[in-house]
């Protein structure tokens, strides 16, 4: 069972990286999809595995694309914990996906903005940097200038990522997901 969980976790990390790079290549505004694997792992395996998947994603990205991704591991860890705890307590259907996605659209920028401000002056190397510059020119504080564009982009990205995970879970064979669940530790998804 540990081998299956580790393999599934590695697959979730690959999903994060591939989806994130694909969206980045297409330059789709307000969309990242780089946390779909973390959300999938957190819903399926629980909060601690979700946090581990999220943190490891940023470590791998730090090696592949550059070390600037490593400090943001904290954002992905928090995301994994939040989604995992919600999925553990409630059924993770489409309604919950939208609600959790909106929560994450606020929580993730609250965690990521201070990292961006302290380490990189509010700039993250994404398209949102144009908005950061705009808000700074209008006299906003550096925190506000870095926070508002993150909220705007996450309000689209996080609910969509959560909805995609519910769709994936409902499309998978019931036995596949159930094989990862330990009924004493992880609440099963109703309706799957």
MOGI-V640655 format. One record per residue. RES is the residue in three letters. SS is DSSP state (alpha for helix, beta for strand, coil for the rest). PHI is phi in whole degrees, 0 to 359 (* if undefined). OMEGA is omega in radians with two decimals (999 if undefined). Layout:
res=RES ss=SS phi=PHI omega=OMEGA
res=RES ss=SS phi=PHI omega=OMEGA
This chain:
res=UNK ss=coil phi=* omega=3.13
res=UNK ss=alpha phi=298 omega=3.12
res=UNK ss=alpha phi=296 omega=3.11
res=UNK ss=alpha phi=297 omega=-3.13
res=UNK ss=alpha phi=295 omega=3.12
res=UNK ss=alpha phi=295 omega=3.12
res=UNK ss=alpha phi=295 omega=3.11
res=UNK ss=alpha phi=298 omega=3.11
res=UNK ss=alpha phi=298 omega=3.10
res=UNK ss=alpha phi=298 omega=3.10
res=UNK ss=alpha phi=297 omega=3.10
res=UNK ss=alpha phi=296 omega=3.09
res=UNK ss=alpha phi=297 omega=3.11
res=UNK ss=alpha phi=297 omega=3.10
res=UNK ss=alpha phi=301 omega=3.10
res=UNK ss=alpha phi=305 omega=-3.06
res=UNK ss=alpha phi=292 omega=-3.10
res=UNK ss=alpha phi=294 omega=3.14
res=UNK ss=alpha phi=298 omega=3.14
res=UNK ss=alpha phi=299 omega=-3.14
res=UNK ss=alpha phi=291 omega=3.13
res=UNK ss=alpha phi=297 omega=3.13
res=UNK ss=alpha phi=295 omega=3.11
res=UNK ss=alpha phi=297 omega=3.11
res=UNK ss=alpha phi=298 omega=-3.12
res=UNK ss=alpha phi=279 omega=-3.12
res=UNK ss=coil phi=53 omega=3.11
res=UNK ss=coil phi=280 omega=-3.11
res=UNK ss=coil phi=291 omega=3.08
res=UNK ss=coil phi=63 omega=-3.12
res=UNK ss=coil phi=222 omega=3.11
res=UNK ss=coil phi=236 omega=-3.09
res=UNK ss=coil phi=56 omega=-3.11
res=UNK ss=coil phi=272 omega=3.09
res=UNK ss=coil phi=238 omega=-3.13
res=UNK ss=alpha phi=302 omega=3.13
res=UNK ss=alpha phi=294 omega=3.10
res=UNK ss=alpha phi=296 omega=3.13
res=UNK ss=alpha phi=296 omega=3.12
res=UNK ss=alpha phi=300 omega=3.13
res=UNK ss=alpha phi=295 omega=-3.13
res=UNK ss=alpha phi=293 omega=3.13
res=UNK ss=alpha phi=292 omega=-3.07
res=UNK ss=alpha phi=281 omega=-2.98
res=UNK ss=alpha phi=254 omega=3.14
res=UNK ss=coil phi=113 omega=-3.01
res=UNK ss=alpha phi=295 omega=-3.10
res=UNK ss=alpha phi=291 omega=3.08
res=UNK ss=alpha phi=293 omega=3.08
res=UNK ss=alpha phi=300 omega=3.11
res=UNK ss=alpha phi=296 omega=3.13
res=UNK ss=alpha phi=296 omega=3.11
res=UNK ss=alpha phi=299 omega=3.13
res=UNK ss=alpha phi=298 omega=3.14
res=UNK ss=alpha phi=297 omega=-3.13
res=UNK ss=alpha phi=294 omega=3.08
res=UNK ss=alpha phi=303 omega=-3.11
res=UNK ss=alpha phi=291 omega=3.08
res=UNK ss=alpha phi=294 omega=3.11
res=UNK ss=alpha phi=296 omega=3.10
res=UNK ss=alpha phi=298 omega=3.09
res=UNK ss=alpha phi=298 omega=3.11
res=UNK ss=alpha phi=281 omega=-3.05
res=UNK ss=alpha phi=285 omega=-2.98
res=UNK ss=coil phi=251 omega=3.12
res=UNK ss=coil phi=143 omega=-3.03
res=UNK ss=alpha phi=292 omega=3.14
res=UNK ss=alpha phi=294 omega=3.12
res=UNK ss=alpha phi=284 omega=-3.01
res=UNK ss=alpha phi=298 omega=-3.14
res=UNK ss=alpha phi=300 omega=-3.11
res=UNK ss=alpha phi=281 omega=3.05
res=UNK ss=alpha phi=302 omega=3.13
res=UNK ss=alpha phi=301 omega=3.12
res=UNK ss=alpha phi=297 omega=-3.12
res=UNK ss=alpha phi=292 omega=3.09
res=UNK ss=alpha phi=294 omega=3.12
res=UNK ss=alpha phi=298 omega=3.10
res=UNK ss=alpha phi=303 omega=3.13
res=UNK ss=alpha phi=299 omega=3.12
res=UNK ss=alpha phi=294 omega=-3.12
res=UNK ss=alpha phi=299 omega=-3.11
res=UNK ss=alpha phi=297 omega=-3.12
res=UNK ss=alpha phi=299 omega=3.13
res=UNK ss=alpha phi=292 omega=3.10
res=UNK ss=alpha phi=295 omega=-3.12
res=UNK ss=alpha phi=294 omega=3.12
res=UNK ss=alpha phi=288 omega=-3.08
res=UNK ss=alpha phi=270 omega=-3.04
res=UNK ss=coil phi=228 omega=2.99
res=UNK ss=coil phi=296 omega=-3.13
res=UNK ss=coil phi=258 omega=3.10
res=UNK ss=coil phi=258 omega=-3.09
res=UNK ss=alpha phi=297 omega=3.14
res=UNK ss=alpha phi=299 omega=3.12
res=UNK ss=alpha phi=297 omega=3.14
res=UNK ss=alpha phi=299 omega=3.14
res=UNK ss=alpha phi=294 omega=-3.13
res=UNK ss=alpha phi=297 omega=3.13
res=UNK ss=alpha phi=295 omega=3.10
res=UNK ss=alpha phi=300 omega=3.11
res=UNK ss=alpha phi=291 omega=3.07
res=UNK ss=alpha phi=300 omega=-3.13
res=UNK ss=alpha phi=294 omega=3.13
res=UNK ss=alpha phi=296 omega=3.08
res=UNK ss=alpha phi=261 omega=-3.08
res=UNK ss=alpha phi=297 omega=-3.09
res=UNK ss=alpha phi=299 omega=3.06
res=UNK ss=alpha phi=295 omega=3.10
res=UNK ss=alpha phi=296 omega=3.11
res=UNK ss=alpha phi=276 omega=-3.04
res=UNK ss=alpha phi=282 omega=-3.10
res=UNK ss=alpha phi=298 omega=3.10
res=UNK ss=alpha phi=300 omega=3.10
res=UNK ss=alpha phi=297 omega=-3.13
res=UNK ss=alpha phi=298 omega=-3.11
res=UNK ss=alpha phi=292 omega=-3.08
res=UNK ss=alpha phi=290 omega=-3.03
res=UNK ss=alpha phi=263 omega=-3.00
res=UNK ss=alpha phi=229 omega=3.12
res=UNK ss=coil phi=67 omega=3.12
res=UNK ss=coil phi=90 omega=-3.12
res=UNK ss=coil phi=265 omega=-3.10
res=UNK ss=coil phi=238 omega=3.13
res=UNK ss=coil phi=85 omega=3.12
res=UNK ss=coil phi=251 omega=3.12
res=UNK ss=coil phi=297 omega=3.13
res=UNK ss=coil phi=294 omega=-3.14
res=UNK ss=alpha phi=299 omega=3.08
res=UNK ss=alpha phi=297 omega=3.10
res=UNK ss=alpha phi=291 omega=3.09
res=UNK ss=alpha phi=301 omega=3.11
res=UNK ss=alpha phi=299 omega=3.12
res=UNK ss=alpha phi=299 omega=-3.12
res=UNK ss=alpha phi=295 omega=3.10
res=UNK ss=alpha phi=294 omega=3.12
res=UNK ss=alpha phi=293 omega=3.13
res=UNK ss=coil phi=276 omega=3.07
res=UNK ss=coil phi=97 omega=3.11
res=UNK ss=coil phi=288 omega=3.08
res=UNK ss=coil phi=294 omega=-3.13
res=UNK ss=alpha phi=297 omega=3.12
res=UNK ss=alpha phi=295 omega=3.13
res=UNK ss=alpha phi=298 omega=-3.14
res=UNK ss=alpha phi=298 omega=3.13
res=UNK ss=alpha phi=274 omega=-3.06
res=UNK ss=alpha phi=283 omega=-3.05
res=UNK ss=alpha phi=301 omega=3.11
res=UNK ss=alpha phi=298 omega=3.11
res=UNK ss=alpha phi=291 omega=3.08
res=UNK ss=alpha phi=297 omega=-3.11
res=UNK ss=alpha phi=301 omega=-3.11
res=UNK ss=alpha phi=287 omega=-3.12
res=UNK ss=alpha phi=287 omega=3.14
res=UNK ss=alpha phi=293 omega=3.04
res=UNK ss=alpha phi=268 omega=-2.99
res=UNK ss=alpha phi=292 omega=-2.99
res=UNK ss=alpha phi=291 omega=3.07
res=UNK ss=alpha phi=299 omega=3.12
res=UNK ss=alpha phi=297 omega=3.11
res=UNK ss=alpha phi=298 omega=3.13
res=UNK ss=alpha phi=295 omega=3.12
res=UNK ss=alpha phi=296 omega=3.10
res=UNK ss=alpha phi=300 omega=-3.14
res=UNK ss=alpha phi=296 omega=3.10
res=UNK ss=alpha phi=299 omega=3.11
res=UNK ss=alpha phi=300 omega=3.12
res=UNK ss=alpha phi=299 omega=-3.11
res=UNK ss=alpha phi=296 omega=3.14
res=UNK ss=alpha phi=288 omega=3.14
res=UNK ss=alpha phi=273 omega=-3.11
res=UNK ss=coil phi=281 omega=3.05
res=UNK ss=coil phi=300 omega=-3.09
res=UNK ss=alpha phi=303 omega=-3.10
res=UNK ss=alpha phi=294 omega=-3.12
res=UNK ss=alpha phi=296 omega=-3.13
res=UNK ss=alpha phi=289 omega=-3.10
res=UNK ss=alpha phi=299 omega=3.12
res=UNK ss=coil phi=297 omega=3.14
res=UNK ss=coil phi=268 omega=-2.99
res=UNK ss=coil phi=269 omega=2.98
res=UNK ss=coil phi=253 omega=-3.00
res=UNK ss=coil phi=302 omega=3.13
res=UNK ss=coil phi=277 omega=-3.08
res=UNK ss=coil phi=243 omega=-3.05
res=UNK ss=coil phi=236 omega=3.12
res=UNK ss=coil phi=290 omega=-3.12
res=UNK ss=coil phi=286 omega=3.10
res=UNK ss=coil phi=281 omega=3.09
res=UNK ss=coil phi=284 omega=3.08
res=UNK ss=coil phi=83 omega=3.11
res=UNK ss=coil phi=256 omega=999
